[in-house]
Amino acid sequence: MSRFDTNQDNSKPQEIAPRVITFYSYKGGVGRSMAMANIAMLLARDYKLNVLTVDWDLEAPGLHRYFDIRDEALGKGVIDYLDNYKQLVGTPKTGLKPEDLLIKGYAHTIFEIDGGGSLKLIGAGSQNTKSEYINKVRSFDWEDFYRGWNGAQVIEGLRHEFLEMADVTLIDSRTGITDVGGVCTVQLPDIVVFVFVFNNQNLAGIEQIAAELSDPNNPTLKAIHRTPELLFLPCRKELSELGRLREWEVSAANKFRKFCDTPKIRELYRDAETYLRKTSVPYVPYFAYGEELAADSDKGIEMAEAFEPLIGLMLGDLPKQSGIENLLWMSARRRMFSVVRVLAMLTAILLSVLVIANFGVGAKWVLLLKAGIAGILGALLAFVFGFQKFPEEYSSKRNRIYVLTSLLIGSIGGYLVGGGVGWLLPASRYLVIISIAVGWVWGVFVKVFVRFLSDPVLIAAFNKGREETRKRSKN
Protein backbone atom coordinates (compact mmCIF):
# COMPACT_ATOMS: atom_id res chain seq x y z
CA MET A 1 0.00 0.00 0.00
CA SER A 2 1.11 3.57 -0.63
CA ARG A 3 0.66 6.86 1.14
CA PHE A 4 -2.73 7.51 -0.43
CA ASP A 5 -5.80 8.08 1.74
CA THR A 6 -8.64 6.29 -0.01
CA ASN A 7 -11.30 6.22 2.71
CA GLN A 8 -13.32 8.96 1.10
CA ASP A 9 -16.93 7.71 1.13
CA ASN A 10 -19.09 4.66 0.70
CA SER A 11 -20.88 5.65 -2.51
CA LYS A 12 -21.61 2.91 -5.00
CA PRO A 13 -19.02 2.18 -7.70
CA GLN A 14 -19.82 3.37 -11.19
CA GLU A 15 -20.53 0.95 -14.04
CA ILE A 16 -19.22 1.72 -17.51
CA ALA A 17 -18.24 -0.14 -20.64
CA PRO A 18 -14.53 -0.95 -20.22
CA ARG A 19 -12.18 1.14 -22.34
CA VAL A 20 -8.48 1.59 -23.07
CA ILE A 21 -7.16 5.15 -23.19
CA THR A 22 -3.69 6.13 -24.38
CA PHE A 23 -1.99 9.35 -23.26
CA TYR A 24 0.36 10.48 -26.02
CA SER A 25 2.64 13.48 -26.46
CA TYR A 26 4.75 14.35 -29.47
CA LYS A 27 7.46 15.92 -27.29
CA GLY A 28 8.59 15.18 -23.76
CA GLY A 29 8.32 17.49 -20.78
CA VAL A 30 4.69 18.47 -21.37
CA GLY A 31 3.27 16.78 -18.25
CA ARG A 32 1.82 13.67 -19.88
CA SER A 33 2.70 11.16 -17.15
CA MET A 34 1.75 13.66 -14.44
CA ALA A 35 -1.67 14.23 -16.03
CA MET A 36 -2.32 10.52 -16.49
CA ALA A 37 -1.32 9.65 -12.92
CA ASN A 38 -3.59 12.34 -11.47
CA ILE A 39 -6.53 11.26 -13.62
CA ALA A 40 -5.96 7.63 -12.62
CA MET A 41 -6.13 8.65 -8.96
CA LEU A 42 -9.34 10.65 -9.47
CA LEU A 43 -11.03 7.84 -11.44
CA ALA A 44 -10.21 5.18 -8.84
CA ARG A 45 -10.75 7.17 -5.65
CA ASP A 46 -13.59 9.55 -6.50
CA TYR A 47 -15.39 7.77 -9.34
CA LYS A 48 -15.00 4.33 -7.73
CA LEU A 49 -13.71 2.73 -10.93
CA ASN A 50 -11.23 -0.12 -11.27
CA VAL A 51 -8.29 1.58 -12.99
CA LEU A 52 -5.24 -0.03 -14.55
CA THR A 53 -2.26 2.13 -15.52
CA VAL A 54 0.38 0.83 -17.92
CA ASP A 55 3.80 2.44 -18.35
CA TRP A 56 4.57 1.85 -22.03
CA ASP A 57 7.18 4.60 -22.16
CA LEU A 58 9.88 1.94 -22.20
CA GLU A 59 12.80 4.26 -23.00
CA ALA A 60 12.01 6.66 -20.12
CA PRO A 61 9.96 4.80 -17.50
CA GLY A 62 8.86 6.70 -14.42
CA LEU A 63 5.10 6.45 -13.97
CA HIS A 64 5.58 4.34 -10.83
CA ARG A 65 7.23 7.23 -9.01
CA TYR A 66 3.97 9.20 -9.01
CA PHE A 67 2.49 6.33 -7.00
CA ASP A 68 5.28 6.31 -4.43
CA ILE A 69 6.79 3.04 -5.68
CA ARG A 70 10.56 2.72 -5.53
CA ASP A 71 12.46 1.37 -8.53
CA GLU A 72 13.54 -1.75 -6.67
CA ALA A 73 9.95 -2.48 -5.56
CA LEU A 74 8.42 -2.12 -9.03
CA GLY A 75 8.74 -5.71 -10.20
CA LYS A 76 8.39 -7.02 -13.74
CA GLY A 77 6.47 -5.13 -16.39
CA VAL A 78 5.77 -4.67 -20.09
CA ILE A 79 9.20 -5.43 -21.53
CA ASP A 80 9.59 -8.45 -19.23
CA TYR A 81 6.22 -9.77 -20.39
CA LEU A 82 7.14 -9.38 -24.08
CA ASP A 83 10.55 -10.96 -23.54
CA ASN A 84 9.00 -13.83 -21.57
CA TYR A 85 6.43 -14.38 -24.32
CA LYS A 86 9.15 -14.80 -26.94
CA GLN A 87 11.03 -17.23 -24.71
CA LEU A 88 7.93 -19.33 -24.03
CA VAL A 89 6.88 -19.43 -27.68
CA GLY A 90 10.42 -19.80 -29.04
CA THR A 91 11.32 -22.69 -26.77
CA PRO A 92 7.98 -24.23 -25.75
CA LYS A 93 7.97 -26.30 -22.58
CA THR A 94 5.72 -29.11 -21.53
CA GLY A 95 2.93 -28.08 -19.23
CA LEU A 96 2.61 -24.58 -20.69
CA LYS A 97 -0.72 -23.13 -19.56
CA PRO A 98 -2.75 -20.32 -21.17
CA GLU A 99 -2.32 -18.18 -18.03
CA ASP A 100 1.44 -18.27 -18.58
CA LEU A 101 0.85 -15.90 -21.49
CA LEU A 102 -1.31 -13.44 -19.52
CA ILE A 103 -0.05 -10.08 -18.29
CA LYS A 104 -2.31 -9.73 -15.24
CA GLY A 105 0.33 -11.34 -13.05
CA TYR A 106 2.56 -8.33 -13.71
CA ALA A 107 0.09 -5.85 -12.17
CA HIS A 108 1.11 -4.03 -8.99
CA THR A 109 -1.81 -3.07 -6.69
CA ILE A 110 -1.49 0.52 -5.47
CA PHE A 111 -4.73 0.59 -3.48
CA GLU A 112 -8.18 -0.96 -3.30
CA ILE A 113 -11.22 0.76 -1.79
CA ASP A 114 -13.86 -1.11 0.18
CA GLY A 115 -17.10 -0.95 -1.77
CA GLY A 116 -15.50 -0.26 -5.15
CA GLY A 117 -12.58 1.41 -6.83
CA SER A 118 -8.99 0.25 -7.25
CA LEU A 119 -5.76 1.41 -8.84
CA LYS A 120 -3.17 -0.93 -10.31
CA LEU A 121 0.04 -0.42 -12.25
CA ILE A 122 1.90 -2.48 -14.82
CA GLY A 123 5.32 -0.90 -14.98
CA ALA A 124 7.67 -0.67 -17.92
CA GLY A 125 9.83 -3.45 -16.53
CA SER A 126 11.99 -4.55 -13.64
CA GLN A 127 14.39 -1.81 -12.56
CA ASN A 128 16.51 -3.90 -10.20
CA THR A 129 19.35 -4.05 -12.73
CA LYS A 130 19.34 -0.96 -14.94
CA SER A 131 21.77 -2.37 -17.51
CA GLU A 132 19.68 -5.52 -17.95
CA TYR A 133 16.52 -3.46 -18.43
CA ILE A 134 18.20 -1.18 -20.98
CA ASN A 135 19.50 -4.18 -22.93
CA LYS A 136 16.02 -5.71 -23.05
CA VAL A 137 14.49 -2.53 -24.41
CA ARG A 138 17.26 -1.84 -26.94
CA SER A 139 17.36 -5.38 -28.24
CA PHE A 140 13.61 -5.74 -28.71
CA ASP A 141 12.84 -5.50 -32.42
CA TRP A 142 9.23 -4.39 -32.89
CA GLU A 143 9.23 -5.02 -36.65
CA ASP A 144 10.46 -8.56 -36.09
CA PHE A 145 7.93 -9.00 -33.27
CA TYR A 146 5.03 -8.17 -35.58
CA ARG A 147 6.41 -10.10 -38.56
CA GLY A 148 7.76 -13.24 -36.90
CA TRP A 149 6.05 -13.54 -33.52
CA ASN A 150 2.37 -12.81 -34.25
CA GLY A 151 2.81 -9.40 -32.65
CA ALA A 152 -0.51 -8.04 -33.85
CA GLN A 153 -2.38 -10.93 -32.25
CA VAL A 154 -0.38 -10.60 -29.02
CA ILE A 155 -1.14 -6.89 -28.72
CA GLU A 156 -4.79 -7.51 -29.51
CA GLY A 157 -4.79 -10.17 -26.79
CA LEU A 158 -3.31 -7.66 -24.35
CA ARG A 159 -6.04 -5.19 -25.23
CA HIS A 160 -8.76 -7.75 -24.46
CA GLU A 161 -7.00 -8.64 -21.21
CA PHE A 162 -6.87 -4.96 -20.20
CA LEU A 163 -10.61 -4.69 -20.88
CA GLU A 164 -11.24 -7.67 -18.60
CA MET A 165 -8.91 -6.44 -15.83
CA ALA A 166 -10.26 -2.91 -15.39
CA ASP A 167 -13.05 -0.46 -16.11
CA VAL A 168 -10.50 2.00 -17.46
CA THR A 169 -6.97 1.22 -18.65
CA LEU A 170 -4.68 4.23 -19.02
CA ILE A 171 -1.53 3.75 -21.12
CA ASP A 172 1.41 6.12 -20.86
CA SER A 173 2.90 6.09 -24.38
CA ARG A 174 6.35 7.00 -25.61
CA THR A 175 6.79 10.39 -27.26
CA GLY A 176 7.48 11.01 -30.94
CA ILE A 177 6.89 8.84 -34.00
CA THR A 178 8.03 5.33 -33.05
CA ASP A 179 6.95 1.72 -33.38
CA VAL A 180 6.13 1.65 -29.66
CA GLY A 181 4.08 4.82 -29.99
CA GLY A 182 2.22 3.28 -32.90
CA VAL A 183 1.23 0.28 -30.82
CA CYS A 184 -0.11 2.54 -28.05
CA THR A 185 -1.89 5.06 -30.28
CA VAL A 186 -3.21 2.87 -33.08
CA GLN A 187 -3.87 -0.71 -32.02
CA LEU A 188 -4.52 -0.60 -28.27
CA PRO A 189 -6.79 2.38 -27.47
CA ASP A 190 -10.44 3.27 -27.73
CA ILE A 191 -9.46 6.88 -26.95
CA VAL A 192 -6.22 8.79 -27.53
CA VAL A 193 -5.55 11.84 -25.35
CA PHE A 194 -3.01 14.18 -26.96
CA VAL A 195 -1.08 16.05 -24.25
CA PHE A 196 0.83 19.11 -25.42
CA VAL A 197 2.04 22.61 -24.64
CA PHE A 198 1.56 25.63 -26.86
CA ASN A 199 4.50 25.72 -29.27
CA ASN A 200 4.95 24.98 -32.99
CA GLN A 201 6.75 21.65 -32.57
CA ASN A 202 4.01 20.21 -30.38
CA LEU A 203 1.13 21.47 -32.50
CA ALA A 204 2.63 20.26 -35.78
CA GLY A 205 3.53 16.84 -34.39
CA ILE A 206 0.14 16.30 -32.75
CA GLU A 207 -1.63 17.38 -35.96
CA GLN A 208 0.34 14.81 -37.96
CA ILE A 209 -0.44 11.90 -35.62
CA ALA A 210 -4.10 12.94 -35.27
CA ALA A 211 -4.42 13.01 -39.07
CA GLU A 212 -3.07 9.46 -39.30
CA LEU A 213 -5.51 8.25 -36.65
CA SER A 214 -8.40 9.91 -38.49
CA ASP A 215 -7.46 8.57 -41.92
CA PRO A 216 -10.12 6.09 -43.12
CA ASN A 217 -7.47 4.50 -45.35
CA ASN A 218 -5.07 3.77 -42.47
CA PRO A 219 -4.32 0.06 -43.05
CA THR A 220 -3.94 -0.79 -39.35
CA LEU A 221 -7.25 0.83 -38.43
CA LYS A 222 -8.97 -0.95 -41.31
CA ALA A 223 -7.50 -4.26 -40.16
CA ILE A 224 -8.69 -3.94 -36.56
CA HIS A 225 -12.04 -2.32 -37.55
CA ARG A 226 -11.60 0.32 -34.85
CA THR A 227 -10.93 4.06 -34.96
CA PRO A 228 -9.96 5.73 -31.67
CA GLU A 229 -11.72 8.82 -30.37
CA LEU A 230 -9.33 11.79 -30.20
CA LEU A 231 -9.20 14.17 -27.24
CA PHE A 232 -6.80 17.03 -26.53
CA LEU A 233 -5.26 18.21 -23.25
CA PRO A 234 -3.21 21.44 -23.29
CA CYS A 235 -0.92 21.43 -20.25
CA ARG A 236 1.36 23.81 -18.34
CA LYS A 237 -0.85 26.78 -19.22
CA GLU A 238 0.86 29.95 -17.99
CA LEU A 239 -1.70 32.60 -17.01
CA SER A 240 0.72 35.50 -16.57
CA GLU A 241 0.70 36.18 -20.34
CA LEU A 242 -2.98 36.04 -21.22
CA GLY A 243 -2.58 37.81 -24.56
CA ARG A 244 -0.02 35.29 -25.79
CA LEU A 245 -2.07 32.43 -24.37
CA ARG A 246 -5.15 33.48 -26.33
CA GLU A 247 -3.10 33.68 -29.54
CA TRP A 248 -1.79 30.14 -29.08
CA GLU A 249 -5.26 28.83 -28.20
CA VAL A 250 -6.53 30.20 -31.51
CA SER A 251 -3.56 28.69 -33.36
CA ALA A 252 -4.15 25.27 -31.76
CA ALA A 253 -7.87 25.48 -32.50
CA ASN A 254 -7.14 26.16 -36.18
CA LYS A 255 -4.94 23.07 -36.40
CA PHE A 256 -7.19 20.72 -34.42
CA ARG A 257 -10.64 21.99 -35.42
CA LYS A 258 -11.24 19.15 -37.88
CA PHE A 259 -10.54 16.60 -35.14
CA CYS A 260 -12.71 18.36 -32.53
CA ASP A 261 -15.83 18.61 -34.67
CA THR A 262 -17.71 15.85 -32.84
CA PRO A 263 -21.26 15.85 -31.41
CA LYS A 264 -19.91 15.48 -27.86
CA ILE A 265 -17.56 18.47 -28.07
CA ARG A 266 -20.07 20.62 -29.97
CA GLU A 267 -22.71 19.94 -27.31
CA LEU A 268 -20.44 20.78 -24.39
CA TYR A 269 -18.12 23.48 -25.77
CA ARG A 270 -19.60 24.69 -29.10
CA ASP A 271 -16.22 25.18 -30.84
CA ALA A 272 -12.60 24.00 -30.75
CA GLU A 273 -11.19 27.18 -29.21
CA THR A 274 -13.58 27.08 -26.25
CA TYR A 275 -12.94 23.36 -25.86
CA LEU A 276 -9.14 23.78 -25.69
CA ARG A 277 -9.49 26.69 -23.27
CA LYS A 278 -11.89 24.93 -20.90
CA THR A 279 -10.03 21.61 -20.80
CA SER A 280 -6.50 22.98 -20.33
CA VAL A 281 -4.35 22.42 -17.24
CA PRO A 282 -2.70 25.42 -15.56
CA TYR A 283 0.96 25.56 -14.62
CA VAL A 284 1.33 25.26 -10.84
CA PRO A 285 4.98 25.84 -9.80
CA TYR A 286 4.70 23.74 -6.64
CA PHE A 287 4.16 20.57 -8.71
CA ALA A 288 7.06 21.33 -11.04
CA TYR A 289 9.32 19.58 -8.51
CA GLY A 290 9.19 15.91 -7.66
CA GLU A 291 6.32 13.56 -8.45
CA GLU A 292 3.65 14.64 -5.95
CA LEU A 293 0.09 14.17 -7.21
CA ALA A 294 -2.11 17.25 -7.27
CA ALA A 295 -5.14 14.96 -6.87
CA ASP A 296 -3.73 13.80 -3.53
CA SER A 297 -2.83 17.24 -2.14
CA ASP A 298 -4.90 20.17 -0.92
CA LYS A 299 -2.32 22.37 -2.66
CA GLY A 300 -3.37 21.02 -6.04
CA ILE A 301 -7.05 21.91 -6.15
CA GLU A 302 -6.77 24.13 -9.23
CA MET A 303 -4.76 21.54 -11.16
CA ALA A 304 -6.89 18.55 -10.11
CA GLU A 305 -10.07 20.47 -10.92
CA ALA A 306 -8.71 21.13 -14.41
CA PHE A 307 -8.71 17.38 -15.16
CA GLU A 308 -12.46 17.05 -14.55
CA PRO A 309 -13.58 18.26 -18.04
CA LEU A 310 -11.34 15.66 -19.70
CA ILE A 311 -12.66 12.97 -17.36
CA GLY A 312 -16.18 13.98 -18.36
CA LEU A 313 -15.30 13.49 -22.04
CA MET A 314 -13.52 10.19 -21.38
CA LEU A 315 -16.48 8.85 -19.41
CA GLY A 316 -19.29 10.42 -21.37
CA ASP A 317 -21.78 7.75 -20.32
CA LEU A 318 -21.38 8.50 -16.60
CA PRO A 319 -23.31 11.09 -14.59
CA LYS A 320 -21.24 14.06 -13.46
CA GLN A 321 -19.32 13.42 -10.26
CA SER A 322 -18.09 15.77 -7.55
CA GLY A 323 -14.68 14.21 -7.31
CA ILE A 324 -13.01 17.55 -6.56
CA GLU A 325 -15.27 18.01 -3.52
CA ASN A 326 -12.89 16.05 -1.30
CA LEU A 327 -9.97 18.31 -2.18
CA LEU A 328 -12.04 21.43 -1.59
CA TRP A 329 -13.07 20.17 1.82
CA MET A 330 -9.48 19.20 2.69
CA SER A 331 -8.41 22.78 2.03
CA ALA A 332 -11.35 24.30 3.92
CA ARG A 333 -10.82 21.99 6.88
CA ARG A 334 -7.11 22.80 7.02
CA ARG A 335 -7.89 26.53 7.19
CA MET A 336 -10.55 26.05 9.86
CA PHE A 337 -8.23 23.91 11.99
CA SER A 338 -5.62 26.66 11.78
CA VAL A 339 -8.14 29.23 13.00
CA VAL A 340 -9.26 27.04 15.92
CA ARG A 341 -5.67 26.34 16.95
CA VAL A 342 -4.76 30.01 16.86
CA LEU A 343 -7.83 30.89 18.94
CA ALA A 344 -6.94 28.19 21.47
CA MET A 345 -3.38 29.50 21.69
CA LEU A 346 -4.48 33.11 22.20
CA THR A 347 -7.00 32.03 24.82
CA ALA A 348 -4.32 30.05 26.66
CA ILE A 349 -1.98 33.07 26.63
CA LEU A 350 -4.73 35.38 27.95
CA LEU A 351 -5.59 32.90 30.70
CA SER A 352 -1.91 32.60 31.67
CA VAL A 353 -1.61 36.38 31.97
CA LEU A 354 -4.67 36.51 34.25
CA VAL A 355 -3.35 33.70 36.44
CA ILE A 356 0.19 35.07 36.69
CA ALA A 357 -0.80 38.74 37.17
CA ASN A 358 -3.34 37.72 39.83
CA PHE A 359 -4.65 41.29 40.13
CA GLY A 360 -7.78 41.98 42.11
CA VAL A 361 -7.15 39.01 44.40
CA GLY A 362 -10.39 37.84 45.90
CA ALA A 363 -12.57 39.87 43.56
CA LYS A 364 -15.49 37.80 42.33
CA TRP A 365 -15.36 39.26 38.82
CA VAL A 366 -11.73 38.08 38.45
CA LEU A 367 -12.73 34.54 39.35
CA LEU A 368 -15.59 34.64 36.87
CA LEU A 369 -13.28 35.99 34.12
CA LYS A 370 -10.65 33.34 34.73
CA ALA A 371 -13.18 30.54 34.87
CA GLY A 372 -15.01 31.81 31.78
CA ILE A 373 -11.86 32.05 29.66
CA ALA A 374 -10.77 28.62 30.93
CA GLY A 375 -14.14 27.28 29.79
CA ILE A 376 -13.58 28.73 26.32
CA LEU A 377 -10.14 27.12 26.21
CA GLY A 378 -11.61 23.74 27.14
CA ALA A 379 -14.26 23.98 24.41
CA LEU A 380 -11.64 24.99 21.81
CA LEU A 381 -9.37 22.10 22.78
CA ALA A 382 -12.31 19.72 22.36
CA PHE A 383 -12.81 21.09 18.83
CA VAL A 384 -9.12 20.81 17.95
CA PHE A 385 -8.97 17.13 18.86
CA GLY A 386 -12.50 16.26 17.79
CA PHE A 387 -12.38 17.78 14.31
CA GLN A 388 -9.26 15.80 13.42
CA LYS A 389 -11.58 12.84 12.76
CA PHE A 390 -14.29 14.93 11.20
CA PRO A 391 -16.65 12.85 9.02
CA GLU A 392 -16.38 13.35 5.26
CA GLU A 393 -19.78 12.05 4.19
CA TYR A 394 -21.39 15.50 4.10
CA SER A 395 -20.91 18.23 1.53
CA SER A 396 -18.11 20.75 2.10
CA LYS A 397 -20.67 23.57 2.44
CA ARG A 398 -22.52 21.74 5.21
CA ASN A 399 -19.20 20.89 6.87
CA ARG A 400 -18.15 24.54 7.02
CA ILE A 401 -21.51 25.58 8.44
CA TYR A 402 -21.24 22.77 10.96
CA VAL A 403 -17.76 23.79 12.13
CA LEU A 404 -18.48 27.52 12.34
CA THR A 405 -21.77 26.95 14.18
CA SER A 406 -20.09 24.58 16.61
CA LEU A 407 -17.26 27.05 17.20
CA LEU A 408 -19.62 29.97 17.90
CA ILE A 409 -21.96 28.06 20.20
CA GLY A 410 -19.06 26.30 21.88
CA SER A 411 -17.17 29.52 22.64
CA ILE A 412 -20.19 31.35 24.06
CA GLY A 413 -21.36 28.32 26.02
CA GLY A 414 -17.82 27.57 27.19
CA TYR A 415 -17.60 31.02 28.74
CA LEU A 416 -20.96 30.59 30.45
CA VAL A 417 -20.30 27.10 31.86
CA GLY A 418 -16.80 28.11 32.92
CA GLY A 419 -18.16 31.24 34.53
CA GLY A 420 -20.73 29.09 36.29
CA VAL A 421 -17.89 27.09 37.83
CA GLY A 422 -16.33 30.35 39.06
CA TRP A 423 -19.64 31.45 40.53
CA LEU A 424 -20.40 28.18 42.31
CA LEU A 425 -16.95 27.19 43.56
CA PRO A 426 -14.87 29.09 46.07
CA ALA A 427 -11.51 30.45 44.98
CA SER A 428 -9.00 27.59 44.77
CA ARG A 429 -5.98 26.50 42.79
CA TYR A 430 -8.13 23.96 40.95
CA LEU A 431 -10.63 26.50 39.63
CA VAL A 432 -8.96 26.91 36.21
CA ILE A 433 -8.45 23.16 35.73
CA ILE A 434 -12.05 22.38 36.61
CA SER A 435 -13.29 25.13 34.27
CA ILE A 436 -11.18 23.78 31.38
CA ALA A 437 -12.58 20.27 31.99
CA VAL A 438 -16.16 21.58 32.07
CA GLY A 439 -15.52 23.56 28.86
CA TRP A 440 -14.14 20.41 27.20
CA VAL A 441 -17.26 18.42 28.08
CA TRP A 442 -19.40 21.27 26.76
CA GLY A 443 -17.39 21.37 23.53
CA VAL A 444 -17.88 17.64 22.94
CA PHE A 445 -21.61 17.99 23.60
CA VAL A 446 -21.90 20.92 21.15
CA LYS A 447 -19.99 19.05 18.45
CA VAL A 448 -22.24 16.00 18.74
CA PHE A 449 -25.42 18.07 19.03
CA VAL A 450 -24.71 20.26 15.99
CA ARG A 451 -23.72 17.25 13.94
CA PHE A 452 -26.98 15.60 14.97
CA LEU A 453 -28.91 18.66 13.79
CA SER A 454 -26.99 18.83 10.50
CA ASP A 455 -27.52 15.16 9.62
CA PRO A 456 -29.18 15.17 6.16
CA VAL A 457 -31.30 12.11 7.05
CA LEU A 458 -32.72 13.85 10.12
CA ILE A 459 -33.25 17.08 8.20
CA ALA A 460 -35.15 15.19 5.49
CA ALA A 461 -37.27 13.42 8.13
CA PHE A 462 -37.99 16.71 9.87
CA ASN A 463 -39.01 18.40 6.62
CA LYS A 464 -41.21 15.45 5.71
CA GLY A 465 -42.93 15.57 9.09
CA ARG A 466 -43.44 19.32 8.85
CA GLU A 467 -44.94 18.93 5.37
CA GLU A 468 -47.34 16.24 6.57
CA THR A 469 -48.39 18.45 9.51
CA ARG A 470 -49.00 21.35 7.14
CA LYS A 471 -51.15 19.16 4.88
CA ARG A 472 -53.20 17.90 7.84
CA SER A 473 -53.74 21.46 9.09
CA LYS A 474 -55.06 22.47 5.66
CA ASN A 475 -57.47 19.56 5.58
C-alpha positions, 0 to 999 in steps of 0.5 A: 500500500502507498501513502494515499488516503482512499477512505473517502466515502461509501458511494456505489461504484460506477458501471461503464463499458470498459475502455483503453485510453492512451496518453500520447505526447509528441514531445517530452516534458509536457506533463503527460505522465503527471496528467495521467497519474492524477486522472488515474487517482481521481477515477479510482478514488472519487469515481470508484472505478477499477483503474489499470495504468500501464507504463509503455514509455519503455525508453524513459519509464517513471510512472511508478514514481507518481504512486510512491513506488521505488524502482527496486519495488516495481517488479516485472512489467511490459518489456519483461512480459514481451521478452518472456512471451518470446522465450515461451513461444520460441522454446515451448515447454511441456505443461505450458498453460494459457495463463502463462501468457497473460499479463495480469500477473505483472500488475502491482496493486497501489490501493483498493477501496472497500465498496468499489474502486482500485488502482493498479500499475503495470510498470515498464519493466523490472528496474533492479538491474538498470543495464539488464533493463536497458538491454532488453528494451534496446534489443527488442525488435518491434518489426520482427515481433510483428512479422515473426512472432504474431505481434498483432495478435499478441497486442490484440490479446493484451487489449482484451485482457486490459478490458477484462482487468479494469473499467478503465486502462490508461496507457502512458505512451512513448513520445514522438513517432516510433513503433512503440508509440504506434502500438499505443496510439493505433492498435490498443486504445479506444481513446487517444488523449493528446497532451501538449504545450503551446509551441509549434513543434508540439502542435505540428507533431500532434496534428500529424499523428491525429491526421493518421488516426483519423485517416479512413485508409489507415491500413492498421485501423482498417485491419482492426475495424476500430478508430480511436476517439481523439481528445486534446489536453493542453498542459502547463498553461501559464496565465501570466501572459494572457494575450499570448495564451489566447493567440496560441489557443486560436492557433491550436484550434485552427490546427485541431478543429477538424478533429474536434468537430464531434457531437460530444464536443459541440454539445459541451463546448460549441467550438474547438477554441472554447474546448481547448481553453476549458479543458487545459491544465494550468501551470502550478509551480509547486508541482514542477518539482518531484512527483507529488500528485495534485489529486492527492494534495490540498495544494493542487485543487486548481490543477486537479479540478482542471482534469475534470472536463477531460474525465467527463469526455472520457467517461461520457456515459457516466453522470457528473461526479463531484470528485473535486469536492474532497480536495475542496473540503481538505483545504477548507478543513485545514484553514478552519483547523488553523483558526481554531488552533490560533484561537486556542493559543491566544486564549491560553496566553490570555488565561496565563496572563490573568493567572500570573498577574493575579490582580484583584485578588479575591474579587469575584469578577476576576474569578468569573473571568478566569473561569469563563476564559478557561471554559472557552479554552476547554471547548476549543481544545475539544474542537481541535482534537475532535475535528481531526476525525471529522466525518467526510460524508457530508458536503463541504458547504454543510461541513463549514456551516457545521464547524463555524456553528459549533465554534460559535456556540461552543465559545459562548457556552464555554464562557458561560459554563466556565463562569458558572464554575467560578460562581459556584466554587470558592476560589481555589488552585483547581478553579482553572483546571475544573473550568477547562474540563467543564468547557471540554465536556461542553465542547464535545456535547456541542460538536455531537449536538450540531452534527446531529442537527446537520444530519441530512437524514434527520433534516429530510425526516424533519421536513417530511414531518413538517410537510405532513403536519402542514397538509393535515392542518389544511385539511 
